[in-house]
Amino acid sequence: MKSLAISKCFKATHFCYALGKGPDRFPTARPTKTLIGLGVGDFLDKPLSHGGLALSRPLASAIIAVFIVLCLLVLPQRAGTRPDESGMARR
């Protein structure tokens, strides 16, 4: 059930992104990150007998925080470009 909801959020996010309008993307950002955070958090602190890793909540939070920091450091982030009057992107 939870994976179906996450899948629908990703599809909605992709649809809004494909429209190319900035403000339309933002309403889907919070539900998407909330569902992903809940799913990962539940997996990390769920008991082994129920398919989780049985980590404590503070340790699970620390793992998620380290993952976020690593993503910020490793993944390149740069500003987008705007097209000029001719329709070509400026560099």
C-alpha positions in Angstrom: 0.0 0.0 0.0 2.8 2.4 0.9 4.8 1.6 -2.2 1.7 2.3 -4.3 1.3 5.7 -2.7 5.0 6.5 -3.3 4.7 5.4 -6.9 1.7 7.7 -7.4 3.6 10.6 -5.8 6.6 10.0 -8.2 4.2 9.9 -11.2 2.5 13.1 -10.1 5.9 14.8 -9.6 7.0 13.7 -13.0 3.8 14.9 -14.6 4.1 18.3 -13.0 7.8 18.5 -13.9 7.0 17.6 -17.5 4.6 20.6 -17.7 7.6 22.8 -17.2 5.9 25.2 -14.9 7.9 25.9 -11.7 5.1 26.5 -9.2 3.2 23.3 -10.2 6.1 21.2 -9.0 6.2 22.4 -5.4 2.9 21.0 -4.1 4.2 17.4 -4.8 7.6 17.9 -3.2 6.5 17.7 0.5 4.3 14.6 0.2 7.0 12.8 -1.9 9.8 13.5 0.6 7.5 12.7 3.5 6.5 9.3 2.1 10.1 8.4 1.3 11.3 9.5 4.7 8.6 7.4 6.4 9.3 4.4 4.4 13.0 4.4 4.9 12.6 5.3 8.6 10.2 2.5 9.2 12.5 0.0 7.4 15.5 1.1 9.5 13.8 0.8 12.9 11.4 -2.0 12.2 12.2 -5.3 14.1 14.1 -8.0 12.2 11.2 -10.4 12.5 9.0 -7.9 10.5 11.6 -7.3 7.7 13.4 -4.3 9.1 17.0 -3.7 10.3 16.1 -3.2 14.0 18.2 0.0 14.5 17.3 2.5 17.2 15.4 5.6 16.1 18.3 8.0 16.9 20.7 5.8 14.9 18.2 5.6 12.0 17.9 9.4 12.1 21.7 9.7 12.1 22.0 7.4 9.1 19.4 9.4 7.1 21.1 12.7 8.0 24.5 11.3 6.9 22.9 10.1 3.6 21.4 13.6 3.0 24.8 15.3 3.7 26.6 12.8 1.4 24.1 13.5 -1.4 24.6 17.2 -1.0 28.3 16.8 -1.2 28.5 14.2 -4.0 25.7 15.2 -6.4 26.5 18.2 -8.5 24.2 21.2 -8.0 24.2 24.1 -10.4 21.7 26.8 -11.4 19.7 26.3 -14.5 20.0 28.4 -17.7 17.4 30.7 -19.2 16.8 30.8 -22.9 17.4 34.1 -24.6 15.2 35.8 -27.2 16.2 33.3 -29.9 15.2 30.3 -27.8 18.8 29.1 -27.3 20.1 28.6 -23.8 22.7 31.0 -22.6 25.9 29.8 -21.1 
